[in-house]
Amino acid sequence: MIHVDDKHLPWREEMTVTALIEALGETYEYPVVRINNKIVSRPQFDQTRVPDGAKVFLIPLVAGG
């Protein structure tokens, strides 16, 4: 099981960050995610695997002035 913000998803072997975001049906393009205590940026989403039991936080881009 993977915990994403306030949701729970079943874990799949070799699940990447990209596959996780697709499984969530997210259309927003997150520049960064945090998996447990590790920060992963978008260029590494396809190569980074999400371990079973991970706590994932989707970190949106915030702009302001």
Backbone as XML, in Angstrom:
<?xml version="1.0"?>
<chain id="A" units="angstrom">
  <residue number="1" name="MET">
    <atom name="N" x="0.851" y="-1.171" z="0.000"/>
    <atom name="CA" x="0.000" y="0.000" z="0.000"/>
    <atom name="C" x="0.899" y="1.237" z="0.000"/>
  </residue>
  <residue number="2" name="ILE">
    <atom name="N" x="0.515" y="2.230" z="-0.774"/>
    <atom name="CA" x="1.239" y="3.493" z="-0.838"/>
    <atom name="C" x="0.309" y="4.587" z="-0.332"/>
  </residue>
  <residue number="3" name="HIS">
    <atom name="N" x="0.837" y="5.453" z="0.505"/>
    <atom name="CA" x="0.061" y="6.553" z="1.065"/>
    <atom name="C" x="0.452" y="7.831" z="0.312"/>
  </residue>
  <residue number="4" name="VAL">
    <atom name="N" x="-0.502" y="8.425" z="-0.389"/>
    <atom name="CA" x="-0.255" y="9.640" z="-1.160"/>
    <atom name="C" x="-1.159" y="10.728" z="-0.619"/>
  </residue>
  <residue number="5" name="ASP">
    <atom name="N" x="-0.539" y="11.698" z="0.054"/>
    <atom name="CA" x="-1.305" y="12.750" z="0.720"/>
    <atom name="C" x="-2.382" y="12.083" z="1.572"/>
  </residue>
  <residue number="6" name="ASP">
    <atom name="N" x="-3.661" y="12.205" z="1.240"/>
    <atom name="CA" x="-4.720" y="11.589" z="2.043"/>
    <atom name="C" x="-5.339" y="10.366" z="1.363"/>
  </residue>
  <residue number="7" name="LYS">
    <atom name="N" x="-4.681" y="9.847" z="0.332"/>
    <atom name="CA" x="-5.200" y="8.697" z="-0.412"/>
    <atom name="C" x="-4.315" y="7.473" z="-0.181"/>
  </residue>
  <residue number="8" name="HIS">
    <atom name="N" x="-4.876" y="6.304" z="-0.460"/>
    <atom name="CA" x="-4.134" y="5.053" z="-0.365"/>
    <atom name="C" x="-4.281" y="4.309" z="-1.682"/>
  </residue>
  <residue number="9" name="LEU">
    <atom name="N" x="-3.161" y="3.853" z="-2.216"/>
    <atom name="CA" x="-3.161" y="3.118" z="-3.477"/>
    <atom name="C" x="-2.456" y="1.789" z="-3.290"/>
  </residue>
  <residue number="10" name="PRO">
    <atom name="N" x="-2.878" y="0.767" z="-4.044"/>
    <atom name="CA" x="-2.154" y="-0.501" z="-3.982"/>
    <atom name="C" x="-0.782" y="-0.344" z="-4.614"/>
  </residue>
  <residue number="11" name="TRP">
    <atom name="N" x="0.194" y="-1.000" z="-4.029"/>
    <atom name="CA" x="1.562" y="-0.963" z="-4.534"/>
    <atom name="C" x="1.734" y="-2.022" z="-5.623"/>
  </residue>
  <residue number="12" name="ARG">
    <atom name="N" x="2.501" y="-1.674" z="-6.641"/>
    <atom name="CA" x="2.858" y="-2.625" z="-7.695"/>
    <atom name="C" x="4.372" y="-2.677" z="-7.799"/>
  </residue>
  <residue number="13" name="GLU">
    <atom name="N" x="4.893" y="-3.864" z="-8.003"/>
    <atom name="CA" x="6.336" y="-4.020" z="-8.150"/>
    <atom name="C" x="6.828" y="-3.166" z="-9.313"/>
  </residue>
  <residue number="14" name="GLU">
    <atom name="N" x="7.936" y="-2.520" z="-9.113"/>
    <atom name="CA" x="8.571" y="-1.657" z="-10.106"/>
    <atom name="C" x="7.738" y="-0.419" z="-10.453"/>
  </residue>
  <residue number="15" name="MET">
    <atom name="N" x="6.859" y="0.014" z="-9.559"/>
    <atom name="CA" x="6.070" y="1.233" z="-9.783"/>
    <atom name="C" x="6.994" y="2.450" z="-9.705"/>
  </residue>
  <residue number="16" name="THR">
    <atom name="N" x="6.929" y="3.291" z="-10.720"/>
    <atom name="CA" x="7.717" y="4.519" z="-10.744"/>
    <atom name="C" x="6.855" y="5.693" z="-10.286"/>
  </residue>
  <residue number="17" name="VAL">
    <atom name="N" x="7.499" y="6.824" z="-10.056"/>
    <atom name="CA" x="6.760" y="8.029" z="-9.681"/>
    <atom name="C" x="5.796" y="8.414" z="-10.805"/>
  </residue>
  <residue number="18" name="THR">
    <atom name="N" x="6.252" y="8.316" z="-12.049"/>
    <atom name="CA" x="5.386" y="8.635" z="-13.187"/>
    <atom name="C" x="4.145" y="7.741" z="-13.183"/>
  </residue>
  <residue number="19" name="ALA">
    <atom name="N" x="4.312" y="6.446" z="-12.985"/>
    <atom name="CA" x="3.184" y="5.512" z="-12.963"/>
    <atom name="C" x="2.243" y="5.811" z="-11.801"/>
  </residue>
  <residue number="20" name="LEU">
    <atom name="N" x="2.798" y="6.209" z="-10.675"/>
    <atom name="CA" x="1.980" y="6.549" z="-9.513"/>
    <atom name="C" x="1.100" y="7.766" z="-9.802"/>
  </residue>
  <residue number="21" name="ILE">
    <atom name="N" x="1.680" y="8.807" z="-10.381"/>
    <atom name="CA" x="0.916" y="10.011" z="-10.704"/>
    <atom name="C" x="-0.171" y="9.695" z="-11.730"/>
  </residue>
  <residue number="22" name="GLU">
    <atom name="N" x="0.152" y="8.855" z="-12.694"/>
    <atom name="CA" x="-0.846" y="8.441" z="-13.686"/>
    <atom name="C" x="-1.976" y="7.657" z="-13.020"/>
  </residue>
  <residue number="23" name="ALA">
    <atom name="N" x="-1.633" y="6.762" z="-12.086"/>
    <atom name="CA" x="-2.645" y="5.959" z="-11.389"/>
    <atom name="C" x="-3.581" y="6.843" z="-10.566"/>
  </residue>
  <residue number="24" name="LEU">
    <atom name="N" x="-3.071" y="7.952" z="-10.083"/>
    <atom name="CA" x="-3.894" y="8.882" z="-9.315"/>
    <atom name="C" x="-4.826" y="9.688" z="-10.208"/>
  </residue>
  <residue number="25" name="GLY">
    <atom name="N" x="-4.529" y="9.704" z="-11.509"/>
    <atom name="CA" x="-5.338" y="10.481" z="-12.431"/>
    <atom name="C" x="-5.052" y="11.968" z="-12.339"/>
  </residue>
  <residue number="26" name="GLU">
    <atom name="N" x="-3.883" y="12.314" z="-11.818"/>
    <atom name="CA" x="-3.515" y="13.716" z="-11.665"/>
    <atom name="C" x="-3.187" y="14.325" z="-13.020"/>
  </residue>
  <residue number="27" name="THR">
    <atom name="N" x="-3.723" y="15.495" z="-13.278"/>
    <atom name="CA" x="-3.414" y="16.200" z="-14.517"/>
    <atom name="C" x="-2.429" y="17.335" z="-14.278"/>
  </residue>
  <residue number="28" name="TYR">
    <atom name="N" x="-2.262" y="17.720" z="-13.021"/>
    <atom name="CA" x="-1.308" y="18.764" z="-12.679"/>
    <atom name="C" x="0.102" y="18.198" z="-12.809"/>
  </residue>
  <residue number="29" name="GLU">
    <atom name="N" x="1.021" y="18.982" z="-13.352"/>
    <atom name="CA" x="2.399" y="18.520" z="-13.510"/>
    <atom name="C" x="3.223" y="18.952" z="-12.300"/>
  </residue>
  <residue number="30" name="TYR">
    <atom name="N" x="3.459" y="18.028" z="-11.422"/>
    <atom name="CA" x="4.231" y="18.306" z="-10.214"/>
    <atom name="C" x="5.718" y="18.361" z="-10.550"/>
  </residue>
  <residue number="31" name="PRO">
    <atom name="N" x="6.424" y="19.399" z="-10.102"/>
    <atom name="CA" x="7.853" y="19.477" z="-10.375"/>
    <atom name="C" x="8.677" y="18.615" z="-9.424"/>
  </residue>
  <residue number="32" name="VAL">
    <atom name="N" x="8.112" y="18.322" z="-8.236"/>
    <atom name="CA" x="8.847" y="17.595" z="-7.198"/>
    <atom name="C" x="7.872" y="16.736" z="-6.403"/>
  </residue>
  <residue number="33" name="VAL">
    <atom name="N" x="8.337" y="15.573" z="-5.969"/>
    <atom name="CA" x="7.594" y="14.764" z="-5.000"/>
    <atom name="C" x="8.546" y="14.382" z="-3.881"/>
  </residue>
  <residue number="34" name="ARG">
    <atom name="N" x="7.970" y="14.054" z="-2.739"/>
    <atom name="CA" x="8.777" y="13.549" z="-1.627"/>
    <atom name="C" x="8.320" y="12.129" z="-1.349"/>
  </residue>
  <residue number="35" name="ILE">
    <atom name="N" x="9.262" y="11.214" z="-1.372"/>
    <atom name="CA" x="8.990" y="9.815" z="-1.049"/>
    <atom name="C" x="9.677" y="9.545" z="0.277"/>
  </residue>
  <residue number="36" name="ASN">
    <atom name="N" x="8.872" y="9.316" z="1.306"/>
    <atom name="CA" x="9.375" y="9.236" z="2.670"/>
    <atom name="C" x="10.161" y="10.522" z="2.934"/>
  </residue>
  <residue number="37" name="ASN">
    <atom name="N" x="11.456" y="10.482" z="3.078"/>
    <atom name="CA" x="12.227" y="11.709" z="3.332"/>
    <atom name="C" x="13.127" y="12.078" z="2.173"/>
  </residue>
  <residue number="38" name="LYS">
    <atom name="N" x="12.902" y="11.508" z="0.999"/>
    <atom name="CA" x="13.738" y="11.767" z="-0.170"/>
    <atom name="C" x="12.981" y="12.650" z="-1.167"/>
  </residue>
  <residue number="39" name="ILE">
    <atom name="N" x="13.624" y="13.732" z="-1.615"/>
    <atom name="CA" x="13.046" y="14.621" z="-2.613"/>
    <atom name="C" x="13.453" y="14.129" z="-4.000"/>
  </residue>
  <residue number="40" name="VAL">
    <atom name="N" x="12.477" y="14.034" z="-4.904"/>
    <atom name="CA" x="12.719" y="13.580" z="-6.275"/>
    <atom name="C" x="12.171" y="14.638" z="-7.220"/>
  </residue>
  <residue number="41" name="SER">
    <atom name="N" x="12.995" y="15.091" z="-8.171"/>
    <atom name="CA" x="12.536" y="16.089" z="-9.129"/>
    <atom name="C" x="12.059" y="15.409" z="-10.410"/>
  </residue>
  <residue number="42" name="ARG">
    <atom name="N" x="11.277" y="16.145" z="-11.208"/>
    <atom name="CA" x="10.625" y="15.623" z="-12.398"/>
    <atom name="C" x="11.550" y="14.835" z="-13.332"/>
  </residue>
  <residue number="43" name="PRO">
    <atom name="N" x="12.777" y="15.288" z="-13.596"/>
    <atom name="CA" x="13.623" y="14.509" z="-14.521"/>
    <atom name="C" x="13.878" y="13.063" z="-14.063"/>
  </residue>
  <residue number="44" name="GLN">
    <atom name="N" x="13.727" y="12.782" z="-12.768"/>
    <atom name="CA" x="13.968" y="11.433" z="-12.249"/>
    <atom name="C" x="12.692" y="10.617" z="-12.029"/>
  </residue>
  <residue number="45" name="PHE">
    <atom name="N" x="11.513" y="11.160" z="-12.370"/>
    <atom name="CA" x="10.252" y="10.458" z="-12.108"/>
    <atom name="C" x="10.189" y="9.095" z="-12.803"/>
  </residue>
  <residue number="46" name="ASP">
    <atom name="N" x="10.663" y="9.014" z="-14.054"/>
    <atom name="CA" x="10.579" y="7.746" z="-14.802"/>
    <atom name="C" x="11.507" y="6.672" z="-14.245"/>
  </residue>
  <residue number="47" name="GLN">
    <atom name="N" x="12.601" y="7.073" z="-13.613"/>
    <atom name="CA" x="13.585" y="6.106" z="-13.114"/>
    <atom name="C" x="13.435" y="5.779" z="-11.626"/>
  </residue>
  <residue number="48" name="THR">
    <atom name="N" x="12.673" y="6.596" z="-10.906"/>
    <atom name="CA" x="12.576" y="6.415" z="-9.458"/>
    <atom name="C" x="11.420" y="5.490" z="-9.113"/>
  </residue>
  <residue number="49" name="ARG">
    <atom name="N" x="11.751" y="4.403" z="-8.438"/>
    <atom name="CA" x="10.724" y="3.443" z="-8.005"/>
    <atom name="C" x="10.180" y="3.835" z="-6.646"/>
  </residue>
  <residue number="50" name="VAL">
    <atom name="N" x="8.901" y="3.558" z="-6.458"/>
    <atom name="CA" x="8.222" y="3.854" z="-5.201"/>
    <atom name="C" x="8.147" y="2.557" z="-4.400"/>
  </residue>
  <residue number="51" name="PRO">
    <atom name="N" x="8.751" y="2.518" z="-3.215"/>
    <atom name="CA" x="8.730" y="1.281" z="-2.426"/>
    <atom name="C" x="7.376" y="1.044" z="-1.762"/>
  </residue>
  <residue number="52" name="ASP">
    <atom name="N" x="7.107" y="-0.210" z="-1.480"/>
    <atom name="CA" x="5.874" y="-0.577" z="-0.780"/>
    <atom name="C" x="5.861" y="0.097" z="0.587"/>
  </residue>
  <residue number="53" name="GLY">
    <atom name="N" x="4.716" y="0.621" z="0.965"/>
    <atom name="CA" x="4.568" y="1.273" z="2.263"/>
    <atom name="C" x="5.044" y="2.714" z="2.286"/>
  </residue>
  <residue number="54" name="ALA">
    <atom name="N" x="5.430" y="3.254" z="1.124"/>
    <atom name="CA" x="5.964" y="4.614" z="1.068"/>
    <atom name="C" x="4.895" y="5.651" z="1.383"/>
  </residue>
  <residue number="55" name="LYS">
    <atom name="N" x="5.359" y="6.749" z="1.955"/>
    <atom name="CA" x="4.514" y="7.923" z="2.144"/>
    <atom name="C" x="4.979" y="8.939" z="1.114"/>
  </residue>
  <residue number="56" name="VAL">
    <atom name="N" x="4.085" y="9.264" z="0.193"/>
    <atom name="CA" x="4.425" y="10.143" z="-0.927"/>
    <atom name="C" x="3.655" y="11.461" z="-0.774"/>
  </residue>
  <residue number="57" name="PHE">
    <atom name="N" x="4.373" y="12.544" z="-0.968"/>
    <atom name="CA" x="3.766" y="13.869" z="-0.925"/>
    <atom name="C" x="4.005" y="14.537" z="-2.267"/>
  </residue>
  <residue number="58" name="LEU">
    <atom name="N" x="2.933" y="14.940" z="-2.932"/>
    <atom name="CA" x="3.022" y="15.646" z="-4.204"/>
    <atom name="C" x="3.210" y="17.121" z="-3.883"/>
  </residue>
  <residue number="59" name="ILE">
    <atom name="N" x="4.283" y="17.697" z="-4.387"/>
    <atom name="CA" x="4.621" y="19.076" z="-4.060"/>
    <atom name="C" x="4.391" y="19.947" z="-5.291"/>
  </residue>
  <residue number="60" name="PRO">
    <atom name="N" x="3.343" y="20.777" z="-5.254"/>
    <atom name="CA" x="3.038" y="21.611" z="-6.422"/>
    <atom name="C" x="3.971" y="22.816" z="-6.509"/>
  </residue>
  <residue number="61" name="LEU">
    <atom name="N" x="4.084" y="23.349" z="-7.685"/>
    <atom name="CA" x="4.827" y="24.574" z="-7.912"/>
    <atom name="C" x="3.986" y="25.726" z="-7.385"/>
  </residue>
  <residue number="62" name="VAL">
    <atom name="N" x="4.598" y="26.588" z="-6.596"/>
    <atom name="CA" x="3.889" y="27.728" z="-6.033"/>
    <atom name="C" x="4.610" y="28.993" z="-6.468"/>
  </residue>
  <residue number="63" name="ALA">
    <atom name="N" x="3.839" y="29.921" z="-6.981"/>
    <atom name="CA" x="4.417" y="31.196" z="-7.410"/>
    <atom name="C" x="3.654" y="32.327" z="-6.753"/>
  </residue>
  <residue number="64" name="GLY">
    <atom name="N" x="4.319" y="33.394" z="-6.572"/>
    <atom name="CA" x="3.654" y="34.535" z="-5.954"/>
    <atom name="C" x="4.579" y="35.726" z="-5.924"/>
  </residue>
  <residue number="65" name="GLY">
    <atom name="N" x="4.073" y="36.757" z="-5.395"/>
    <atom name="CA" x="4.907" y="37.948" z="-5.368"/>
    <atom name="C" x="4.693" y="38.761" z="-4.141"/>
  </residue>
</chain>
